[in-house]
């Protein structure tokens, strides 16, 4: 039976490769169009490879990576090059490569950064399941070279395939992809059961909980001296709104802020769009701020010579949100995102309702809202009222006891040695 599975996988693979190359030939895509970062320099022997798509997965797994990698060389591979600076800020000696998904780049990377093992952070647990690109070609090649593969803090989004190639890859290789990993640690029993239903080996899949709770314990962050100086001298109220994602959410947050200004005119708003790399999103936000006749500046403009002296600061950088939560009086967290970061600083946290149950942030939101550790609002007016209550020390919120939820980090470290 095992031999038959291997034969079938090889047959499917060669059919798939033929289809992809034929498609590339028709479209006129050739090797010259493949862009691989860090082509210069020496061969790096003995790298721990880490796939991390976005800053969210990185923050969730950062403590695990710090303890596991220790002093070894590490290569971060990502499909979102905009996060490279944030990865380097936490791991200054790391190598970072932005992958394209082209078949030819896999061989190059293995020759350039010789791997000892591979770790995927949180997603994708199944081919093309999440909003990121980790090709079966890369997983297959590493497995072929005898490299052990692990996936930690796993989650399934159950997204539909975005194109025909993704549909074919998922149909042919889903079971092979999942079983390529020596160990998969997942956040919930439901995720384990879903992976088993997709053909995963139950003996390889372990429920360890969510490492985001363990990440709360680590309050370390990097911040520029002039920013620290500003916060140490500033006497004005600060509201930090992080991971604000859509146009409608910009409108609600800005509406709430203008209502707060009526009674607290010196309040500052620090707002972090979920995708600052998308110029259209920044433009939408800026236009709404201008329409309200509010003053603003970008985080990238703030330096020793250009101080933060506007009503609103737009965070258009990566990896700094945690520090702006730390110095806020009250925090708003965008729908479907990580409420634990501001809670780790004992900040009052405000959210809207109607979170998506498919997101890994939902179980955290669900528990904390039931335990009344976060303030769930339903309108701009309710958000502004809650902010003002917080300023006046009138909010009654239960404190987060992290010991009730943490422990996933140690479970992962025990399983993956």
FENVENKA-V640739 format. One record per pair of residues at least 24 apart in sequence whose C-alpha atoms are under 10 Angstrom apart, sorted by sequence separation. I is the first residue (numbers start at 1). J is the second residue. D is the distance in Angstrom with one decimal. If there is no record, write none. Layout:
<<I/J/D> <I/J/D>>
This chain:
<<48/72/7.1> <49/73/8.8> <50/74/7.2> <51/75/8.5> <52/76/6.8> <53/77/8.0> <54/78/7.8> <66/90/9.2> <118/142/8.1> <174/198/7.1> <175/199/4.9> <176/200/8.4> <180/204/9.9> <181/205/9.3> <184/208/9.7> <185/209/8.3> <186/210/7.6> <187/211/8.1> <249/273/9.9> <325/349/9.9> <336/360/8.2> <337/361/5.7> <338/362/9.1> <340/364/8.2> <349/373/8.0> <350/374/6.1> <351/375/6.2> <352/376/5.5> <353/377/6.4> <354/378/9.0> <372/396/8.8> <373/397/5.4> <374/398/8.1> <47/72/7.0> <48/73/6.2> <49/74/5.9> <50/75/6.1> <51/76/5.9> <52/77/6.4> <53/78/5.0> <54/79/8.4> <55/80/9.5> <58/83/9.6> <62/87/9.6> <66/91/8.5> <117/142/8.6> <118/143/9.6> <130/155/8.8> <174/199/7.7> <175/200/6.2> <179/204/7.9> <185/210/9.5> <186/211/9.8> <187/212/9.9> <336/361/5.8> <337/362/8.2> <339/364/7.9> <340/365/9.1> <348/373/8.4> <349/374/5.3> <350/375/4.7> <351/376/5.1> <352/377/4.9> <353/378/6.2> <372/397/6.1> <373/398/4.8> <374/399/9.2> <46/72/7.9> <47/73/5.0> <48/74/4.7> <49/75/4.9> <50/76/4.9> <51/77/4.9> <52/78/5.4> <53/79/5.8> <54/80/6.8> <65/91/9.8> <116/142/9.7> <117/143/9.8> <125/151/7.5> <129/155/9.5> <130/156/7.0> <131/157/8.5> <174/200/8.9> <175/201/9.1> <178/204/9.5> <179/205/9.5> <270/296/9.5> <335/361/9.2> <336/362/6.5> <338/364/8.2> <339/365/7.3> <348/374/7.1> <349/375/6.0> <350/376/6.1> <351/377/6.0> <352/378/5.7> <353/379/9.4> <371/397/9.1> <372/398/5.9> <373/399/6.1> <374/400/9.3> <46/73/6.9> <47/74/5.1> <48/75/6.2> <49/76/6.1> <50/77/6.1> <51/78/5.8> <52/79/8.0> <53/80/6.1> <54/81/9.3> <55/82/9.7> <115/142/8.3> <124/151/8.7> <125/152/9.4> <129/156/6.7> <130/157/5.6> <151/178/9.5> <178/205/9.6> <237/264/8.2> <244/271/7.5> <245/272/8.9> <246/273/8.4> <269/296/9.2> <270/297/9.9> <271/298/9.8> <272/299/9.5> <335/362/9.5> <337/364/9.6> <338/365/8.3> <347/374/9.6> <348/375/7.7> <349/376/8.7> <350/377/7.0> <351/378/8.5> <352/379/7.6> <371/398/7.2> <372/399/8.7> <373/400/6.4> <45/73/8.4> <46/74/8.6> <47/75/6.3> <48/76/8.5> <49/77/7.1> <50/78/8.4> <51/79/8.7> <52/80/8.8> <53/81/9.0> <54/82/8.9> <55/83/6.6> <58/86/9.2> <59/87/9.6> <62/90/8.6> <110/138/9.5> <123/151/7.9> <125/153/9.7> <126/154/9.9> <129/157/6.1> <130/158/7.2> <131/159/7.9> <236/264/9.3> <237/265/9.4> <238/266/9.0> <239/267/7.4> <240/268/8.4> <241/269/7.4> <242/270/8.1> <243/271/8.1> <244/272/6.3> <245/273/5.9> <246/274/8.4> <268/296/10.0> <270/298/9.8> <271/299/9.9> <286/314/8.8> <336/364/9.8> <337/365/8.7> <340/368/9.4> <352/380/9.3> <371/399/9.2> <372/400/9.5> <373/401/9.7> <44/73/8.1> <46/75/10.0> <47/76/9.7> <54/83/6.6> <55/84/9.4> <58/87/7.8> <62/91/9.7> <106/135/9.7> <109/138/9.6> <116/145/10.0> <117/146/9.0> <118/147/7.1> <119/148/8.7> <120/149/7.9> <121/150/8.8> <122/151/6.6> <123/152/8.5> <125/154/6.2> <126/155/9.3> <128/157/9.8> <129/158/5.7> <130/159/6.1> <236/265/9.5> <237/266/7.0> <238/267/5.8> <239/268/6.2> <240/269/6.0> <241/270/6.1> <242/271/5.9> <243/272/5.6> <244/273/4.7> <245/274/4.9> <246/275/9.5> <270/299/9.3> <285/314/9.0> <336/365/8.2> <339/368/8.9> <371/400/8.9> <44/74/9.5> <53/83/8.3> <54/84/9.5> <107/137/10.0> <115/145/9.3> <116/146/9.1> <117/147/5.3> <118/148/6.3> <119/149/6.0> <120/150/6.3> <121/151/6.0> <122/152/5.5> <123/153/8.3> <124/154/7.7> <125/155/6.4> <126/156/7.4> <128/158/9.2> <129/159/5.2> <130/160/8.9> <131/161/9.9> <149/179/9.8> <150/180/8.7> <151/181/6.8> <154/184/6.9> <155/185/9.1> <156/186/9.2> <236/266/6.1> <237/267/4.7> <238/268/4.8> <239/269/5.0> <240/270/4.6> <241/271/4.7> <242/272/4.7> <243/273/5.3> <244/274/5.3> <245/275/7.1> <335/365/9.6> <343/373/8.5> <352/382/9.6> <368/398/9.3> <44/75/9.4> <52/83/9.3> <55/86/7.5> <59/90/9.9> <106/137/7.5> <107/138/8.7> <110/141/8.8> <115/146/9.9> <116/147/6.2> <117/148/5.1> <118/149/4.7> <119/150/4.8> <120/151/4.6> <121/152/5.4> <122/153/4.8> <123/154/6.1> <124/155/7.4> <125/156/6.1> <126/157/9.3> <128/159/7.9> <129/160/7.1> <130/161/9.2> <131/162/9.4> <135/166/9.3> <149/180/7.0> <150/181/5.2> <151/182/8.4> <152/183/8.1> <153/184/7.9> <154/185/5.7> <155/186/6.2> <156/187/9.7> <235/266/9.4> <236/267/5.9> <237/268/6.2> <238/269/6.0> <239/270/6.1> <240/271/5.9> <241/272/6.1> <242/273/6.7> <243/274/4.2> <244/275/8.5> <245/276/9.7> <250/281/9.8> <254/285/9.3> <343/374/8.5> <352/383/8.4> <368/399/9.9> <54/86/9.7> <55/87/8.1> <58/90/10.0> <77/109/9.8> <101/133/6.8> <103/135/8.5> <105/137/9.8> <106/138/5.7> <110/142/8.1> <115/147/7.2> <116/148/7.6> <117/149/6.0> <118/150/6.1> <119/151/5.6> <120/152/6.4> <121/153/6.6> <122/154/4.1> <123/155/6.2> <124/156/7.1> <125/157/8.9> <126/158/8.6> <128/160/8.3> <129/161/7.1> <137/169/9.7> <148/180/8.6> <149/181/4.8> <150/182/5.8> <151/183/6.5> <152/184/5.9> <153/185/5.4> <154/186/4.1> <155/187/6.6> <235/267/9.7> <236/268/7.0> <237/269/8.7> <238/270/7.3> <239/271/8.3> <240/272/7.9> <241/273/8.5> <242/274/7.4> <243/275/7.9> <282/314/8.7> <350/382/9.8> <351/383/8.2> <368/400/8.2> <54/87/9.6> <100/133/8.0> <101/134/7.0> <102/135/8.5> <103/136/9.6> <104/137/9.4> <105/138/8.8> <106/139/9.3> <115/148/9.5> <116/149/9.6> <117/150/8.1> <118/151/8.4> <119/152/7.2> <120/153/9.0> <121/154/7.2> <122/155/5.7> <123/156/7.3> <124/157/8.5> <125/158/9.7> <126/159/10.0> <128/161/6.4> <129/162/9.4> <133/166/9.8> <136/169/7.6> <140/173/10.0> <148/181/7.2> <149/182/5.7> <150/183/5.2> <151/184/4.8> <152/185/4.9> <153/186/4.9> <154/187/6.1> <155/188/8.3> <243/276/9.7> <251/284/9.9> <255/288/10.0> <282/315/9.9> <350/383/7.1> <75/109/9.9> <99/133/8.4> <100/134/9.1> <101/135/6.0> <103/137/6.4> <104/138/9.8> <106/140/9.8> <107/141/7.9> <120/154/8.7> <121/155/9.5> <122/156/8.6> <123/157/8.8> <124/158/9.9> <127/161/8.8> <128/162/8.1> <135/169/8.7> <136/170/9.0> <147/181/9.9> <148/182/6.4> <149/183/7.4> <150/184/6.0> <151/185/6.3> <152/186/6.7> <153/187/5.7> <154/188/8.8> <156/190/9.5> <157/191/9.6> <247/281/7.8> <250/284/8.5> <251/285/8.4> <254/288/8.1> <255/289/10.0> <258/292/8.3> <282/316/8.2> <339/373/10.0> <340/374/9.8> <350/384/9.9> <52/87/9.2> <99/134/8.5> <100/135/9.3> <101/136/9.2> <102/137/8.6> <103/138/7.8> <106/141/7.3> <107/142/9.5> <110/145/9.2> <128/163/9.8> <147/182/9.9> <148/183/9.1> <149/184/9.0> <150/185/8.3> <151/186/8.4> <152/187/9.0> <153/188/9.4> <155/190/9.6> <156/191/6.4> <246/281/7.9> <250/285/6.4> <254/289/7.5> <339/374/8.2> <99/135/9.6> <101/137/8.3> <102/138/9.3> <106/142/8.8> <140/176/8.8> <144/180/10.0> <155/191/6.4> <156/192/9.4> <158/194/9.5> <245/281/8.5> <249/285/9.9> <250/286/9.8> <258/294/8.9> <350/386/7.8> <101/138/8.3> <129/166/9.4> <136/173/7.5> <139/176/9.7> <140/177/7.8> <143/180/6.9> <154/191/7.8> <155/192/9.0> <247/284/7.0> <251/288/7.4> <255/292/9.0> <279/316/9.9> <349/386/9.6> <350/387/8.2> <75/113/7.4> <103/141/9.9> <128/166/6.4> <136/174/8.9> <139/177/7.3> <142/180/9.4> <143/181/8.6> <154/192/8.9> <156/194/8.2> <246/284/9.3> <247/285/7.4> <250/288/8.0> <251/289/9.2> <254/292/8.5> <276/314/9.1> <278/316/9.7> <348/386/9.4> <349/387/9.3> <367/405/9.9> <74/113/9.0> <75/114/9.7> <127/166/7.8> <128/167/8.5> <139/178/9.9> <156/195/8.4> <246/285/9.3> <250/289/9.3> <276/315/7.5> <277/316/7.4> <348/387/8.7> <73/113/9.4> <75/115/8.7> <127/167/9.1> <136/176/8.8> <137/177/9.6> <140/180/7.6> <155/195/9.7> <254/294/9.7> <276/316/5.0> <277/317/8.4> <74/115/9.0> <128/169/8.3> <129/170/8.6> <136/177/6.4> <139/180/7.3> <244/285/10.0> <247/288/9.2> <268/309/9.4> <269/310/9.2> <270/311/8.6> <271/312/7.3> <272/313/8.5> <273/314/7.7> <274/315/9.5> <275/316/8.4> <276/317/7.0> <277/318/9.2> <349/390/9.7> <364/405/9.6> <73/115/9.6> <74/116/9.9> <127/169/7.1> <128/170/7.1> <135/177/9.4> <136/178/9.9> <139/181/8.8> <268/310/7.9> <269/311/6.4> <270/312/5.7> <271/313/6.3> <272/314/5.9> <273/315/7.0> <274/316/9.4> <275/317/9.6> <276/318/8.2> <332/374/9.9> <348/390/7.1> <73/116/9.9> <75/118/9.5> <76/119/9.6> <77/120/9.5> <127/170/5.4> <268/311/5.1> <269/312/4.8> <270/313/4.7> <271/314/5.1> <272/315/4.7> <273/316/7.5> <275/318/9.4> <332/375/9.3> <347/390/9.6> <348/391/9.9> <37/81/9.6> <74/118/9.9> <76/120/9.9> <126/170/7.7> <127/171/9.1> <136/180/9.6> <267/311/7.3> <268/312/5.9> <269/313/6.4> <270/314/6.1> <271/315/6.1> <272/316/7.0> <273/317/9.7> <274/318/9.8> <51/96/9.9> <53/98/9.7> <127/172/9.9> <129/174/9.9> <266/311/7.8> <267/312/9.1> <268/313/7.9> <269/314/8.5> <270/315/7.1> <271/316/9.2> <272/317/8.6> <48/94/9.9> <49/95/9.5> <50/96/9.5> <51/97/9.8> <127/173/7.7> <128/174/9.4> <265/311/9.4> <272/318/9.4> <47/94/9.7> <49/96/9.8> <126/173/9.2> <127/174/6.0> <348/395/8.1> <47/95/9.4> <51/99/9.8> <126/174/6.2> <127/175/9.3> <272/320/9.5> <348/396/9.4> <349/397/9.2> <125/174/9.4> <126/175/8.4> <127/176/9.8> <272/321/7.2> <348/397/7.6> <126/176/9.7> <127/177/6.9> <261/311/10.0> <271/321/9.2> <347/397/10.0> <348/398/9.9> <44/95/9.6> <126/177/6.8> <127/178/8.2> <154/205/9.5> <270/321/9.5> <332/383/8.7> <348/399/9.5> <79/131/10.0> <80/132/8.3> <125/177/8.4> <126/178/6.2> <154/206/9.6> <272/324/9.5> <347/399/9.5> <79/132/6.6> <80/133/9.0> <125/178/6.7> <153/206/9.7> <154/207/9.1> <271/324/9.4> <346/399/7.3> <65/119/9.1> <78/132/8.7> <79/133/5.9> <124/178/9.6> <150/204/9.9> <151/205/9.5> <152/206/9.6> <153/207/8.8> <154/208/9.5> <270/324/7.6> <346/400/7.9> <78/133/8.2> <79/134/7.7> <153/208/7.6> <154/209/9.3> <155/210/9.5> <257/312/9.8> <270/325/9.1> <332/387/9.2> <344/399/9.9> <65/121/9.3> <78/134/8.4> <125/181/9.8> <152/208/9.2> <153/209/7.4> <154/210/8.6> <330/386/9.4> <331/387/8.6> <343/399/8.4> <344/400/8.1> <38/95/8.2> <64/121/9.9> <77/134/9.4> <153/210/6.1> <154/211/10.0> <330/387/6.7> <343/400/7.1> <344/401/9.9> <37/95/9.8> <38/96/8.0> <39/97/9.6> <152/210/9.6> <153/211/6.5> <254/312/9.9> <270/328/8.6> <329/387/8.9> <330/388/9.5> <344/402/8.8> <37/96/7.9> <38/97/6.9> <61/120/9.7> <62/121/9.3> <125/184/8.3> <152/211/9.0> <153/212/8.8> <269/328/9.3> <343/402/9.9> <37/97/5.5> <38/98/9.3> <61/121/6.5> <125/185/9.9> <268/328/9.4> <271/331/9.9> <274/334/8.2> <330/390/7.0> <340/400/9.1> <36/97/7.1> <37/98/6.4> <49/110/10.0> <60/121/8.3> <61/122/8.0> <120/181/9.5> <125/186/9.1> <270/331/9.4> <271/332/9.1> <272/333/9.6> <273/334/8.9> <329/390/7.9> <330/391/8.0> <36/98/7.0> <37/99/8.2> <59/121/9.8> <60/122/8.4> <119/181/9.2> <122/184/9.4> <267/329/10.0> <269/331/9.9> <271/333/9.9> <272/334/9.3> <329/391/7.4> <340/402/9.7> <35/98/8.7> <36/99/6.9> <47/110/9.8> <57/120/9.5> <58/121/7.0> <118/181/9.2> <122/185/8.7> <274/337/9.2> <35/99/8.2> <36/100/7.9> <49/113/8.5> <57/121/6.0> <58/122/8.8> <119/183/9.9> <120/184/9.3> <121/185/10.0> <122/186/8.0> <34/99/9.4> <35/100/7.4> <45/110/9.7> <47/112/9.9> <48/113/9.0> <49/114/9.0> <56/121/9.8> <57/122/6.1> <119/184/9.8> <122/187/9.1> <34/100/7.4> <36/102/9.9> <43/109/9.8> <44/110/9.6> <45/111/9.0> <47/113/6.2> <48/114/8.7> <49/115/6.3> <56/122/9.5> <57/123/7.8> <125/191/9.3> <34/101/9.2> <35/102/9.2> <43/110/9.6> <44/111/8.6> <45/112/8.1> <46/113/7.5> <47/114/5.9> <48/115/5.9> <49/116/7.7> <50/117/8.7> <51/118/7.8> <52/119/8.8> <53/120/9.1> <54/121/9.5> <34/102/7.0> <43/111/7.2> <44/112/6.2> <45/113/6.1> <46/114/5.5> <47/115/4.6> <48/116/5.7> <49/117/6.2> <50/118/5.9> <51/119/6.3> <52/120/6.5> <53/121/7.9> <33/102/9.6> <34/103/9.5> <36/105/7.1> <39/108/9.1> <43/112/4.8> <44/113/4.8> <45/114/4.8> <46/115/5.4> <47/116/5.7> <48/117/5.4> <49/118/4.6> <50/119/4.8> <51/120/4.7> <52/121/5.5> <53/122/9.1> <54/123/9.8> <126/195/7.9> <34/104/8.0> <35/105/8.4> <36/106/10.0> <39/109/9.3> <42/112/7.6> <43/113/6.1> <44/114/6.1> <45/115/7.1> <46/116/5.3> <47/117/7.4> <48/118/6.1> <49/119/6.2> <50/120/5.8> <51/121/6.1> <52/122/8.1> <53/123/7.8> <125/195/7.9> <31/102/8.8> <34/105/7.4> <38/109/9.9> <41/112/8.8> <42/113/9.1> <43/114/7.5> <44/115/8.7> <45/116/8.4> <46/117/8.6> <47/118/8.8> <48/119/7.7> <49/120/8.4> <50/121/7.3> <51/122/9.2> <52/123/8.0> <53/124/9.1> <30/102/9.9> <31/103/9.6> <36/108/8.7> <37/109/9.8> <40/112/9.4> <51/123/8.7> <52/124/9.8> <126/198/8.5> <240/312/9.9> <243/315/10.0> <31/104/7.5> <36/109/8.6> <39/112/8.2> <51/124/9.7> <238/311/9.9> <239/312/9.7> <240/313/9.3> <241/314/9.8> <242/315/8.9> <31/105/9.2> <38/112/9.3> <126/200/9.7> <238/312/9.8> <241/315/9.8> <227/302/8.4> <226/302/8.9> <227/303/8.0> <53/130/9.7> <54/131/9.6> <226/303/6.9> <227/304/8.7> <230/307/8.5> <53/131/8.6> <54/132/8.5> <225/303/9.5> <226/304/6.0> <230/308/8.2> <243/321/8.8> <53/132/6.1> <224/303/8.7> <225/304/8.9> <226/305/9.6> <242/321/6.9> <253/332/8.4> <52/132/9.2> <53/133/7.9> <224/304/9.6> <227/307/8.8> <241/321/9.2> <242/322/9.0> <53/134/8.7> <226/307/8.4> <227/308/8.7> <240/321/8.8> <253/334/9.4> <20/102/9.8> <21/103/9.4> <51/133/9.9> <52/134/9.5> <226/308/9.9> <240/322/10.0> <242/324/8.9> <20/103/9.2> <51/134/8.0> <241/324/9.2> <242/325/8.1> <240/324/6.6> <241/325/8.3> <250/334/9.6> <239/324/9.2> <240/325/6.0> <249/334/7.7> <17/103/8.8> <238/324/9.3> <239/325/8.6> <240/326/9.2> <249/335/8.4> <238/325/9.5> <240/327/8.5> <241/328/9.4> <64/152/9.0> <122/210/9.7> <239/327/9.1> <240/328/5.8> <244/332/8.8> <246/334/9.2> <64/153/9.9> <122/211/9.9> <238/327/7.7> <239/328/5.6> <240/329/8.0> <241/330/8.7> <242/331/7.6> <243/332/8.8> <244/333/7.1> <245/334/6.6> <246/335/9.4> <237/327/9.9> <238/328/5.0> <239/329/6.0> <240/330/6.6> <241/331/5.7> <242/332/6.3> <243/333/6.2> <244/334/4.6> <245/335/7.7> <61/152/7.8> <237/328/7.6> <238/329/5.4> <239/330/5.2> <240/331/4.9> <241/332/4.5> <242/333/5.1> <243/334/4.9> <244/335/7.4> <245/336/9.3> <60/152/9.9> <61/153/7.4> <237/329/6.3> <238/330/7.0> <239/331/5.7> <240/332/6.2> <241/333/5.8> <242/334/6.0> <243/335/7.8> <244/336/9.7> <245/337/9.5> <60/153/8.0> <231/324/9.5> <236/329/9.4> <237/330/8.7> <238/331/8.6> <239/332/7.5> <240/333/8.4> <241/334/7.3> <242/335/9.7> <243/336/8.8> <244/337/8.9> <243/337/6.6> <57/152/9.9> <228/323/9.4> <232/327/9.0> <242/337/8.6> <243/338/8.4> <57/153/8.7> <224/320/9.9> <227/323/9.6> <231/327/6.7> <242/338/9.0> <243/339/10.0> <57/154/9.8> <222/319/8.9> <223/320/7.5> <227/324/9.5> <231/328/9.1> <242/339/9.3> <221/319/9.0> <222/320/7.5> <50/149/9.9> <221/320/7.9> <223/322/9.7> <224/323/10.0> <228/327/9.0> <49/149/9.3> <50/150/9.6> <51/151/9.3> <221/321/9.5> <222/322/9.1> <223/323/6.7> <242/342/9.5> <252/352/9.7> <50/151/9.6> <221/322/7.0> <222/323/7.3> <223/324/9.1> <220/322/9.0> <221/323/6.2> <240/342/9.4> <219/322/8.6> <220/323/8.7> <221/324/10.0> <249/352/9.3> <219/323/9.1> <221/326/9.3> <219/326/8.8> <241/349/9.7> <240/349/9.8> <241/350/9.1> <241/351/9.7> <17/137/9.4> <259/380/8.4> <260/381/9.2> <219/341/8.6> <258/380/9.7> <259/381/7.4> <13/136/9.8> <216/339/10.0> <217/340/9.9> <218/341/9.5> <219/342/9.9> <256/379/8.3> <257/380/8.4> <260/383/9.2> <261/384/9.3> <13/137/9.1> <216/340/6.3> <217/341/9.5> <255/379/9.5> <256/380/4.6> <257/381/9.5> <259/383/9.4> <260/384/5.5> <264/388/8.2> <215/340/8.5> <216/341/6.1> <219/344/7.1> <255/380/6.0> <256/381/6.0> <259/384/6.1> <260/385/7.7> <263/388/8.4> <212/338/8.4> <214/340/9.8> <215/341/8.2> <216/342/8.8> <218/344/8.3> <219/345/7.6> <252/378/9.9> <253/379/9.3> <254/380/8.3> <255/381/8.0> <256/382/8.0> <257/383/8.7> <258/384/8.5> <259/385/8.6> <260/386/9.7> <13/140/9.7> <212/339/9.8> <213/340/7.1> <216/343/7.8> <217/344/6.9> <252/379/7.2> <253/380/6.6> <256/383/6.0> <257/384/6.6> <260/387/7.4> <261/388/9.8> <264/391/9.3> <212/340/7.4> <213/341/9.3> <216/344/5.2> <217/345/9.6> <252/380/5.2> <253/381/9.9> <255/383/9.3> <256/384/4.8> <260/388/6.8> <212/341/8.8> <215/344/8.9> <216/345/8.6> <251/380/8.6> <252/381/8.8> <255/384/8.4> <256/385/8.4> <259/388/9.6> <253/383/8.1> <254/384/9.9> <256/386/9.8> <257/387/9.0> <90/221/8.7> <213/344/9.3> <249/380/9.6> <252/383/8.7> <253/384/8.8> <256/387/8.8> <89/221/9.7> <90/222/8.4> <252/384/9.9> <89/222/8.0> <23/165/9.6> <20/165/7.7> <19/165/8.9> <64/211/8.2> <63/211/8.5> <212/360/9.9> <239/387/8.1> <16/165/9.0> <19/168/9.7> <61/210/9.4> <62/211/9.1> <63/212/9.5> <212/361/9.2> <60/210/8.1> <61/211/6.5> <62/212/9.3> <64/214/9.3> <210/360/8.7> <60/211/5.8> <61/212/7.4> <63/214/7.9> <64/215/8.9> <210/361/9.6> <213/364/8.7> <16/168/7.9> <59/211/9.3> <60/212/4.6> <62/214/9.9> <63/215/6.4> <212/364/9.0> <16/169/7.6> <59/212/7.6> <60/213/8.2> <61/214/9.2> <62/215/7.5> <63/216/9.9> <210/363/9.4> <238/391/9.7> <57/211/9.9> <60/214/8.3> <61/215/7.6> <63/217/9.6> <210/364/8.8> <237/391/7.8> <57/212/9.1> <60/215/6.2> <63/218/7.9> <13/169/9.3> <16/172/8.4> <56/212/9.4> <59/215/7.3> <60/216/9.1> <62/218/9.7> <12/169/9.5> <15/172/9.9> <16/173/9.9> <59/216/9.8> <13/172/8.2> <12/172/6.5> <13/173/8.4> <12/173/8.0> <9/172/8.1> <8/172/9.6> <9/173/7.6> <9/175/9.9> <9/176/7.6> <6/176/9.4> <5/176/9.0> <188/360/9.6> <187/360/8.2> <188/363/9.1> <187/363/9.5> <217/402/7.8> <216/402/7.7> <217/403/9.6> <214/402/7.8> <213/402/6.8> <214/403/8.9> <217/406/8.9> <213/403/8.8> <216/406/8.9> <213/404/9.4> <214/405/8.1> <215/406/8.8> <213/405/6.2> <214/406/5.1> <82/275/9.9> <212/405/9.6> <213/406/5.2> <214/407/6.6> <215/408/9.9> <82/276/9.4> <83/277/9.5> <211/405/9.4> <212/406/8.3> <213/407/8.0> <214/408/6.9> <215/409/8.5> <82/277/6.9> <210/405/8.4> <211/406/7.2> <213/408/7.9> <214/409/6.2> <209/405/8.3> <210/406/7.7> <211/407/7.6> <212/408/8.6> <213/409/8.8> <214/410/9.0> <80/277/9.9> <209/406/8.0> <210/407/8.4> <211/408/5.2> <212/409/8.9> <208/406/9.9> <209/407/7.5> <210/408/5.8> <211/409/5.5> <159/358/9.1> <208/407/7.9> <209/408/5.1> <210/409/8.1> <211/410/9.2> <157/357/9.3> <158/358/7.5> <208/408/5.1> <209/409/8.5> <211/411/9.6> <157/358/5.4> <158/359/9.7> <207/408/8.9> <208/409/8.1> <211/412/8.8> <156/358/7.6> <157/359/6.4> <208/410/8.9> <209/411/8.6> <155/358/9.1> <156/359/8.2> <157/360/8.0> <208/411/6.0> <209/412/9.3> <155/359/8.3> <156/360/8.1> <207/411/9.1> <208/412/6.8> <155/360/6.4> <206/411/9.4> <207/412/9.5> <154/360/9.1> <206/412/9.1> <153/360/9.8> <208/415/9.6> <206/415/8.8> <187/408/8.5> <186/408/9.6> <185/408/9.3> <185/411/9.0> <186/412/9.6> <185/412/7.0> <184/412/9.5> <89/318/9.9> <90/319/8.9> <130/359/10.0> <183/412/9.8> <89/319/8.0> <185/415/8.6> <86/317/8.8> <87/318/9.3> <88/319/10.0> <89/320/9.9> <184/415/9.6> <185/416/9.4> <85/317/9.2> <86/318/5.8> <87/319/8.1> <183/415/7.9> <184/416/9.6> <85/318/7.3> <86/319/4.9> <183/416/7.6> <83/317/9.2> <84/318/8.9> <85/319/8.0> <86/320/8.2> <182/416/9.3> <82/317/9.2> <83/318/6.5> <84/319/9.8> <82/318/7.9> <83/319/8.0> <122/360/9.4> <153/408/8.3> <153/409/9.1> <152/409/9.7> <153/412/8.3> <59/319/8.9> <152/412/7.2> <58/319/9.8> <152/413/9.9> <55/318/7.8> <56/319/9.6> <59/322/10.0> <55/319/7.0> <152/416/9.1> <151/416/9.7> <150/416/7.8> <60/338/9.4> <59/338/9.9> <56/337/8.5> <56/338/7.9> <59/341/9.5> <119/416/9.9> <67/409/9.7> <64/408/9.5> <65/409/9.9> <68/412/9.8> <64/409/6.2> <68/413/7.2> <63/409/7.6> <64/410/8.4> <67/413/8.3> <61/409/8.4> <64/412/7.7> <65/413/9.6> <68/416/8.5> <60/409/9.8> <64/413/7.1> <68/417/7.8>>
